[in-house]
Amino acid sequence: MTDLKRPLNLKPSSAPIPTSLNKPKWRVLVVDDEEEVHAVTKLILSKIKFKGRGLEILSAYSAAEAVEVLNREKDIAIVFLDVVMETDDAGLKLVKIIRKDMANHMVRIILRTGQPGQAPEENIIIDYDINDYKSKNELTAQKLFTVVISSLRAYMTITALDKNKRGLEKILESSSNLYDVESIQRFASGILTQLSTFIDCQAEGIICVEFQPDSHPDDSVPCKDIRILATSGEYNDCNTCPMDGTCKHEVMIDLIKKALKHRKNQISDDYTVLFFDAGKNKGTAALLHGGLNTSDENDRRILEVFTSKISIAFANAFNYQRMISAEEAAVTDYLTGLNNRRQLIRLGKPLASGAFRSGAQMAVAMLDIDHFKKVNDSLGHDAGDEVLRRMGQMLKERFRTSDVLARFGGEEFCIIAANLATEAAVELFDNFRKHLEEEIFLVLGKSFSVTVSIGICTKVYDNIDEMISRADQLLYQAKEKGRNCVYSS
């Protein structure tokens, strides 16, 4: 036995053998300190093919070199391993490193020895996680062929099972995340993230779209019938598309339309378009920039399960959005996004009753935009709407998230602030009044400012309607004092 100090040989032993479908070769690692063993093994294995794929032979001349190769190179299917190399049990120690330290239980390990008496076969098979044990003398070309084919078949089965297991785990993990829906857009972004992870591709160039089947086609605009839900990578510019007939992604759009029209996946060398049946009148497609390996039956089967789960989740997400939209429309002011009067009363009743019973402090304020009719008359209703929208935005920015903000009607707003003392309430609302006075509005090239009058009720009643009524009375007193002021009691 000689301990040859050689550089790692990670190159195939012979010129690449072309296959009809350019499939990747099976990778085999030969670990032996004898040059002759490498030469003979490579000569025999270079002629073997399995499932249309040839073999790529990697070489290591010691257990230490083998560890480096296994750490660096992936998808090694078989290791032919000599027992006696730099030490009498170097090969056996390497088996434990592969199985325990590297946690690699898929690679098939064929133990070979020129000194079988030194390592009895029964003990080796029982004590070490190997797949076969051969004497170098008995490994003829035919027997080497047999052990390689049987090992590759076992490796293929094990890797397929592992891929199925990991795929199902991803389905279960993503399902729990995807069913937690806050909005269709956020849900679609989650789909993109999960798909890129599931199919093991980069997020670059992934787009998710929704088809509008009731719209009329417009041949001048390729994506006229498509509404974008979420984008990433090079497709982010689709969010700001001018829809003027120019499109950088016509090939992608064509594949998406085919997927939506035929209601099935469309896969090319450069794109993978997955169709999701999201329920009645909803067709949704997710595009990934990059082709999918369609030759792997396990990949296709797992992907079908995954897309079916997403389809169900999408249908639920659309139904959820409809329900939430209807509920929000019933309680939200459409112009400002604040609570409407109905929601204000509903939320205010328990706050007032609770404060009255516990003796806690509370403030209810009525705000009215001064001379609002003049804004509408002189600048138009668009300017008036802009003032109301900006007013709602400023209220959200300046008040606590625990405060109840509402557009009471017209240019009147109401705020319920629990646990707020009189002095603090007056200071808070007066600061808002001053801030609004300094705000400059710009509409249709004209700039202007507005002021607000505020009435604050800090006496707690058992009935929220009474507090609102009292705040309204104080508001009119503020107007009588000349507007743009705060009046409280």
C-alpha positions as CSV (number, residue, x, y, z in Angstrom):
1,M,0.0,0.0,0.0
2,T,1.3,3.5,-0.9
3,D,0.1,6.8,0.3
4,L,0.0,8.9,-2.8
5,K,-0.1,12.7,-2.3
6,R,-1.8,13.8,-5.4
7,P,-3.9,16.9,-6.2
8,L,-7.7,16.3,-6.3
9,N,-8.8,15.0,-9.7
10,L,-12.3,16.3,-10.2
11,K,-12.4,15.9,-14.0
12,P,-14.2,13.1,-15.8
13,S,-11.9,10.3,-16.8
14,S,-12.8,10.6,-20.5
15,A,-14.3,13.0,-23.0
16,P,-18.0,13.8,-22.4
17,I,-20.2,11.2,-24.0
18,P,-23.2,13.0,-25.7
19,T,-26.6,11.8,-24.8
20,S,-29.7,12.3,-26.9
21,L,-31.3,14.7,-24.4
22,N,-28.1,16.2,-22.9
23,K,-29.1,14.8,-19.5
24,P,-26.7,15.3,-16.7
25,K,-24.4,12.3,-16.0
26,W,-24.5,10.1,-13.0
27,R,-21.7,11.1,-10.7
28,V,-19.4,8.3,-9.3
29,L,-16.6,8.9,-6.8
30,V,-13.7,6.4,-6.7
31,V,-11.7,6.5,-3.5
32,D,-8.6,4.4,-3.6
33,D,-4.8,5.0,-3.1
34,E,-3.9,2.8,-6.0
35,E,-3.6,4.5,-9.4
36,E,-4.2,1.2,-11.2
37,V,-7.6,0.8,-9.5
38,H,-8.7,4.2,-10.8
39,A,-7.6,3.5,-14.3
40,V,-9.3,0.1,-14.6
41,T,-12.5,1.4,-12.9
42,K,-12.7,4.4,-15.2
43,L,-12.1,2.2,-18.3
44,I,-15.1,0.0,-17.4
45,L,-17.5,2.6,-16.2
46,S,-16.9,5.0,-19.1
47,K,-19.0,2.6,-21.3
48,I,-22.0,2.3,-18.9
49,K,-25.3,4.1,-19.5
50,F,-28.4,4.1,-17.4
51,K,-31.7,5.8,-18.2
52,G,-30.0,7.6,-21.1
53,R,-27.3,9.0,-18.9
54,G,-23.6,8.2,-18.9
55,L,-21.3,8.3,-15.9
56,E,-18.9,11.1,-14.7
57,I,-16.0,9.7,-12.7
58,L,-14.4,11.7,-9.9
59,S,-11.3,10.6,-8.1
60,A,-9.8,10.8,-4.6
61,Y,-6.7,9.1,-3.4
62,S,-7.3,9.2,0.3
63,A,-10.1,9.5,2.8
64,A,-9.2,13.2,3.4
65,E,-9.4,13.9,-0.3
66,A,-12.7,12.2,-0.5
67,V,-14.1,14.4,2.3
68,E,-13.1,17.5,0.3
69,V,-14.7,16.1,-2.9
70,L,-18.0,15.2,-1.1
71,N,-18.2,18.6,0.5
72,R,-17.5,20.4,-2.7
73,E,-19.4,18.3,-5.3
74,K,-23.1,17.6,-5.2
75,D,-25.3,14.8,-6.5
76,I,-22.8,12.0,-6.1
77,A,-24.7,8.8,-6.6
78,I,-22.1,6.1,-5.8
79,V,-18.9,6.0,-3.8
80,F,-16.5,3.1,-4.5
81,L,-14.5,3.1,-1.3
82,D,-11.2,1.3,-0.5
83,V,-11.0,0.2,3.2
84,V,-7.2,0.3,3.6
85,M,-5.6,3.6,2.6
86,E,-3.7,6.1,4.7
87,T,-4.6,3.9,7.7
88,D,-5.9,0.4,8.0
89,D,-9.5,1.6,8.7
90,A,-9.5,4.9,6.7
91,G,-12.4,3.7,4.5
92,L,-14.5,2.6,7.5
93,K,-14.0,5.9,9.2
94,L,-15.0,7.7,6.0
95,V,-18.3,5.8,6.0
96,K,-19.1,7.2,9.4
97,I,-18.2,10.7,8.3
98,I,-20.4,10.4,5.3
99,R,-23.4,9.0,7.1
100,K,-23.1,10.8,10.4
101,D,-21.2,14.1,10.0
102,M,-22.4,14.9,6.5
103,A,-25.8,13.3,7.1
104,N,-25.7,12.0,3.5
105,H,-27.9,8.9,3.5
106,M,-28.6,8.9,-0.2
107,V,-25.2,8.1,-1.7
108,R,-24.7,4.4,-2.3
109,I,-21.4,3.3,-0.7
110,I,-19.7,0.2,-2.3
111,L,-16.9,-0.9,0.0
112,R,-13.9,-2.6,-1.8
113,T,-10.9,-4.2,-0.2
114,G,-7.9,-6.1,-1.4
115,Q,-7.5,-7.6,2.0
116,P,-10.9,-9.1,2.9
117,G,-9.6,-11.1,5.9
118,Q,-8.6,-7.9,7.6
119,A,-12.2,-6.7,7.7
120,P,-14.7,-9.6,7.9
121,E,-17.8,-9.1,5.7
122,E,-20.4,-10.0,8.3
123,N,-19.0,-7.5,10.8
124,I,-18.7,-4.7,8.2
125,I,-22.3,-5.2,6.9
126,I,-23.7,-5.1,10.5
127,D,-21.6,-2.3,11.9
128,Y,-21.4,0.1,9.0
129,D,-24.1,1.7,6.8
130,I,-22.8,0.5,3.5
131,N,-24.7,-0.9,0.5
132,D,-22.3,-3.5,-0.7
133,Y,-19.0,-5.1,0.2
134,K,-16.8,-6.5,-2.5
135,S,-13.3,-7.9,-2.8
136,K,-11.3,-6.2,-5.6
137,N,-10.5,-9.6,-7.1
138,E,-14.1,-10.6,-7.6
139,L,-15.2,-7.3,-9.2
140,T,-15.0,-8.3,-12.9
141,A,-16.3,-6.0,-15.6
142,Q,-19.7,-7.8,-15.6
143,K,-20.1,-7.7,-11.8
144,L,-19.0,-4.0,-11.7
145,F,-21.7,-3.3,-14.3
146,T,-24.3,-5.1,-12.2
147,V,-23.4,-3.4,-8.9
148,V,-23.4,0.1,-10.6
149,I,-26.8,-0.4,-12.3
150,S,-28.4,-1.7,-9.1
151,S,-26.9,1.1,-7.1
152,L,-28.1,3.8,-9.5
153,R,-31.6,2.4,-9.5
154,A,-31.6,2.4,-5.7
155,Y,-30.2,6.0,-5.6
156,M,-32.8,7.2,-8.1
157,T,-35.6,5.7,-6.0
158,I,-34.2,7.2,-2.7
159,T,-33.7,10.7,-4.2
160,A,-37.2,10.6,-5.7
161,L,-38.7,9.7,-2.3
162,D,-36.7,12.5,-0.7
163,K,-37.8,15.0,-3.3
164,N,-41.4,14.0,-2.7
165,K,-41.0,14.3,1.0
166,R,-39.4,17.8,0.8
167,G,-42.1,18.8,-1.8
168,L,-44.9,17.7,0.5
169,E,-43.3,19.5,3.4
170,K,-43.1,22.7,1.4
171,I,-46.8,22.3,0.4
172,L,-47.8,21.9,4.1
173,E,-45.6,24.8,5.1
174,S,-46.7,27.1,2.4
175,S,-50.4,26.2,2.8
176,S,-50.4,27.5,6.4
177,N,-48.8,30.8,5.3
178,L,-50.9,31.3,2.2
179,Y,-54.2,30.8,3.9
180,D,-53.4,33.8,6.2
181,V,-54.8,36.3,3.7
182,E,-54.8,40.1,4.3
183,S,-55.2,41.2,0.7
184,I,-55.1,39.6,-2.7
185,Q,-52.0,41.6,-3.6
186,R,-50.2,40.4,-0.4
187,F,-51.4,36.9,-1.1
188,A,-50.1,37.0,-4.7
189,S,-46.7,38.2,-3.4
190,G,-46.7,35.2,-1.0
191,I,-47.4,32.9,-4.0
192,L,-44.4,34.2,-5.8
193,T,-42.1,33.6,-2.8
194,Q,-43.5,30.1,-2.2
195,L,-43.2,29.1,-5.9
196,S,-39.6,30.3,-6.2
197,T,-38.7,28.3,-3.2
198,F,-40.7,25.3,-4.2
199,I,-39.4,25.1,-7.8
200,D,-35.9,26.1,-6.5
201,C,-35.5,29.1,-8.8
202,Q,-34.5,32.7,-8.2
203,A,-37.3,35.3,-7.6
204,E,-35.9,37.3,-10.6
205,G,-38.5,37.6,-13.3
206,I,-41.6,36.1,-11.5
207,I,-45.0,37.6,-12.1
208,C,-48.5,36.8,-10.9
209,V,-51.5,38.0,-12.9
210,E,-55.2,37.8,-12.8
211,F,-57.3,37.3,-16.0
212,Q,-60.4,39.5,-16.6
213,P,-62.6,37.3,-18.8
214,D,-65.4,39.8,-19.1
215,S,-63.2,42.5,-20.7
216,H,-63.1,43.1,-24.4
217,P,-59.9,42.2,-26.1
218,D,-57.7,44.9,-27.5
219,D,-55.1,43.7,-30.0
220,S,-53.1,46.9,-29.7
221,V,-52.3,46.3,-26.0
222,P,-51.0,42.7,-25.4
223,C,-51.8,42.7,-21.7
224,K,-55.2,44.6,-21.9
225,D,-57.0,41.6,-20.5
226,I,-54.6,41.0,-17.6
227,R,-54.5,42.7,-14.2
228,I,-51.2,42.5,-12.4
229,L,-51.4,41.3,-8.8
230,A,-47.7,41.1,-7.9
231,T,-44.3,41.3,-9.6
232,S,-40.7,40.9,-8.8
233,G,-37.3,41.1,-10.6
234,E,-37.3,42.4,-14.1
235,Y,-41.1,42.5,-14.3
236,N,-41.4,45.2,-11.6
237,D,-41.8,47.7,-14.5
238,C,-45.1,46.1,-15.3
239,N,-46.6,47.9,-12.3
240,T,-46.1,51.3,-14.0
241,C,-46.9,50.1,-17.6
242,P,-48.4,53.0,-19.6
243,M,-50.6,50.5,-21.5
244,D,-49.7,52.3,-24.7
245,G,-49.2,49.2,-26.9
246,T,-45.5,48.9,-26.3
247,C,-44.5,45.8,-24.3
248,K,-41.1,44.3,-23.5
249,H,-42.6,41.0,-22.5
250,E,-44.9,39.9,-25.4
251,V,-43.6,36.3,-25.4
252,M,-44.4,36.0,-21.7
253,I,-47.8,37.6,-22.2
254,D,-48.6,35.2,-25.0
255,L,-47.8,32.2,-22.8
256,I,-49.9,33.6,-20.0
257,K,-52.9,34.1,-22.3
258,K,-52.5,30.5,-23.6
259,A,-52.5,29.2,-20.0
260,L,-55.6,31.2,-19.2
261,K,-57.4,30.3,-22.4
262,H,-56.6,26.6,-22.3
263,R,-56.7,26.5,-18.4
264,K,-53.5,24.5,-18.1
265,N,-49.8,25.0,-17.5
266,Q,-47.5,26.3,-20.3
267,I,-43.8,25.5,-20.1
268,S,-41.1,26.5,-22.5
269,D,-37.3,26.6,-22.4
270,D,-37.4,30.1,-20.9
271,Y,-40.7,30.4,-19.1
272,T,-42.9,28.4,-16.7
273,V,-46.5,29.5,-16.6
274,L,-48.7,27.8,-14.0
275,F,-52.4,28.0,-14.2
276,F,-54.5,28.3,-11.0
277,D,-58.3,27.7,-11.2
278,A,-59.4,30.3,-8.7
279,G,-63.1,29.7,-8.9
280,K,-65.9,31.2,-11.0
281,N,-64.8,33.8,-13.5
282,K,-61.3,33.9,-12.1
283,G,-58.3,32.5,-13.9
284,T,-54.9,33.2,-12.3
285,A,-51.5,32.5,-13.7
286,A,-48.0,32.7,-12.1
287,L,-45.0,33.1,-14.4
288,L,-41.5,32.1,-13.5
289,H,-38.6,33.3,-15.7
290,G,-36.9,30.0,-16.4
291,G,-37.9,26.6,-17.7
292,L,-38.9,23.7,-15.5
293,N,-37.5,20.3,-15.7
294,T,-40.5,18.5,-17.1
295,S,-38.7,15.2,-17.6
296,D,-38.9,14.4,-13.9
297,E,-42.2,12.7,-13.3
298,N,-41.9,13.3,-9.5
299,D,-41.4,17.0,-10.0
300,R,-44.5,17.2,-12.2
301,R,-46.7,15.2,-9.8
302,I,-45.6,17.3,-6.8
303,L,-46.1,20.5,-8.7
304,E,-49.6,19.4,-9.7
305,V,-50.4,18.9,-6.0
306,F,-48.9,22.2,-5.1
307,T,-50.8,24.2,-7.8
308,S,-54.1,22.5,-6.8
309,K,-53.5,23.7,-3.2
310,I,-52.8,27.2,-4.4
311,S,-55.9,27.2,-6.6
312,I,-58.1,26.4,-3.6
313,A,-56.3,29.1,-1.6
314,F,-56.8,31.6,-4.4
315,A,-60.5,30.9,-4.6
316,N,-60.7,31.4,-0.8
317,A,-58.7,34.6,-1.0
318,F,-61.0,36.1,-3.6
319,N,-64.1,35.2,-1.6
320,Y,-62.4,36.6,1.5
321,Q,-61.7,39.9,-0.3
322,R,-65.2,40.2,-1.5
323,M,-66.5,39.6,2.0
324,I,-64.0,42.1,3.5
325,S,-64.7,44.7,0.8
326,A,-68.5,44.5,1.4
327,E,-67.9,44.8,5.2
328,E,-65.5,47.7,4.8
329,A,-67.9,49.5,2.4
330,A,-70.6,49.4,5.1
331,V,-68.4,51.0,7.8
332,T,-65.9,53.1,5.9
333,D,-66.1,56.5,4.3
334,Y,-65.2,56.0,0.7
335,L,-63.5,59.4,0.2
336,T,-61.3,59.6,3.3
337,G,-60.9,56.0,4.4
338,L,-62.0,56.9,7.9
339,N,-64.9,55.3,9.8
340,N,-68.3,56.5,8.7
341,R,-70.9,57.8,11.2
342,R,-72.5,54.4,11.6
343,Q,-69.2,52.8,12.6
344,L,-68.4,55.7,14.9
345,I,-71.5,55.1,17.0
346,R,-71.0,51.4,17.0
347,L,-67.4,51.7,18.3
348,G,-68.1,54.6,20.6
349,K,-71.0,53.1,22.6
350,P,-68.8,50.6,24.6
351,L,-66.1,53.2,25.0
352,A,-68.4,55.7,26.6
353,S,-70.2,53.1,28.8
354,G,-66.9,51.7,30.0
355,A,-65.4,55.1,30.8
356,F,-68.6,56.2,32.6
357,R,-68.7,53.1,34.8
358,S,-65.0,53.1,35.6
359,G,-64.6,56.9,36.0
360,A,-62.0,57.1,33.3
361,Q,-61.3,60.2,31.3
362,M,-62.4,60.5,27.7
363,A,-62.7,63.2,25.0
364,V,-65.1,63.5,22.1
365,A,-64.3,66.2,19.5
366,M,-66.3,67.5,16.6
367,L,-64.2,69.2,13.8
368,D,-65.6,71.4,11.0
369,I,-63.7,72.8,8.1
370,D,-64.2,76.6,8.0
371,H,-65.9,78.1,4.9
372,F,-65.7,74.8,3.1
373,K,-68.5,75.9,0.7
374,K,-66.2,78.6,-0.6
375,V,-63.6,76.0,-1.6
376,N,-66.2,74.1,-3.6
377,D,-67.7,77.2,-5.2
378,S,-64.4,78.9,-6.1
379,L,-62.2,75.9,-6.9
380,G,-64.6,73.1,-7.7
381,H,-65.6,69.9,-6.1
382,D,-62.4,68.2,-7.0
383,A,-60.6,70.7,-4.8
384,G,-63.1,70.0,-2.0
385,D,-62.6,66.3,-2.3
386,E,-58.8,66.8,-2.1
387,V,-59.2,68.8,1.1
388,L,-61.4,66.1,2.6
389,R,-58.9,63.3,1.6
390,R,-56.0,65.2,3.0
391,M,-57.9,66.0,6.2
392,G,-58.5,62.3,6.7
393,Q,-54.8,61.5,6.0
394,M,-53.7,64.1,8.5
395,L,-56.0,62.8,11.2
396,K,-54.6,59.4,10.8
397,E,-51.0,60.8,11.0
398,R,-51.6,63.0,14.0
399,F,-53.8,60.9,16.3
400,R,-53.3,57.6,18.2
401,T,-54.2,54.3,16.6
402,S,-56.5,53.7,19.6
403,D,-58.5,56.8,18.8
404,V,-61.7,56.4,16.8
405,L,-61.6,58.7,13.7
406,A,-64.6,59.3,11.5
407,R,-66.1,61.5,8.8
408,F,-69.3,62.5,10.5
409,G,-70.9,64.0,7.3
410,G,-70.0,66.6,4.7
411,E,-67.0,68.6,6.0
412,E,-67.5,67.5,9.7
413,F,-65.3,65.0,11.4
414,C,-65.5,63.3,14.8
415,I,-62.8,61.8,17.1
416,I,-63.3,59.7,20.2
417,A,-60.2,59.6,22.3
418,A,-60.3,57.3,25.4
419,N,-58.1,57.9,28.4
420,L,-57.4,61.5,27.6
421,A,-57.6,64.3,30.2
422,T,-59.1,67.7,29.4
423,E,-55.8,69.6,29.3
424,A,-54.2,67.0,27.1
425,A,-57.2,66.9,24.8
426,V,-57.3,70.7,24.3
427,E,-53.5,70.7,23.6
428,L,-53.7,67.8,21.2
429,F,-56.6,69.2,19.1
430,D,-55.2,72.8,19.2
431,N,-51.9,71.5,17.8
432,F,-53.8,69.7,15.0
433,R,-55.6,73.0,14.2
434,K,-52.3,74.9,14.0
435,H,-50.8,72.1,11.8
436,L,-53.7,72.2,9.4
437,E,-53.6,76.0,9.2
438,E,-50.0,75.7,7.9
439,E,-50.8,73.0,5.3
440,I,-50.7,74.2,1.7
441,F,-53.1,72.5,-0.7
442,L,-52.3,72.5,-4.4
443,V,-55.1,71.7,-6.9
444,L,-55.1,72.4,-10.6
445,G,-52.2,74.7,-10.2
446,K,-53.8,76.8,-7.4
447,S,-52.6,76.8,-3.9
448,F,-54.7,77.6,-0.8
449,S,-55.0,76.8,2.9
450,V,-58.0,75.9,5.1
451,T,-58.7,76.2,8.8
452,V,-60.9,74.2,11.2
453,S,-63.1,74.9,14.2
454,I,-63.2,72.3,17.0
455,G,-65.5,71.5,19.9
456,I,-64.4,69.1,22.6
457,C,-66.6,67.4,25.2
458,T,-64.6,66.0,28.1
459,K,-67.5,65.3,30.4
460,V,-68.2,61.5,30.2
461,Y,-71.8,60.4,29.7
462,D,-73.1,56.9,29.6
463,N,-74.4,57.5,26.1
464,I,-72.0,58.3,23.2
465,D,-74.7,60.2,21.4
466,E,-74.9,62.7,24.3
467,M,-71.2,63.3,24.2
468,I,-71.3,63.9,20.4
469,S,-74.2,66.2,20.8
470,R,-72.4,68.2,23.5
471,A,-69.2,68.4,21.3
472,D,-71.3,69.7,18.4
473,Q,-72.7,72.4,20.6
474,L,-69.2,73.4,21.6
475,L,-68.2,73.4,17.9
476,Y,-70.8,76.0,17.1
477,Q,-69.6,78.1,20.0
478,A,-66.1,78.0,18.5
479,K,-67.6,79.1,15.2
480,E,-69.3,82.0,16.9
481,K,-66.0,83.1,18.4
482,G,-64.6,83.6,15.0
483,R,-63.7,80.1,13.7
484,N,-60.2,78.5,13.6
485,C,-60.2,77.9,17.3
486,V,-60.9,75.2,19.9
487,Y,-63.7,75.3,22.5
488,S,-64.1,72.8,25.3
489,S,-65.9,72.0,28.5
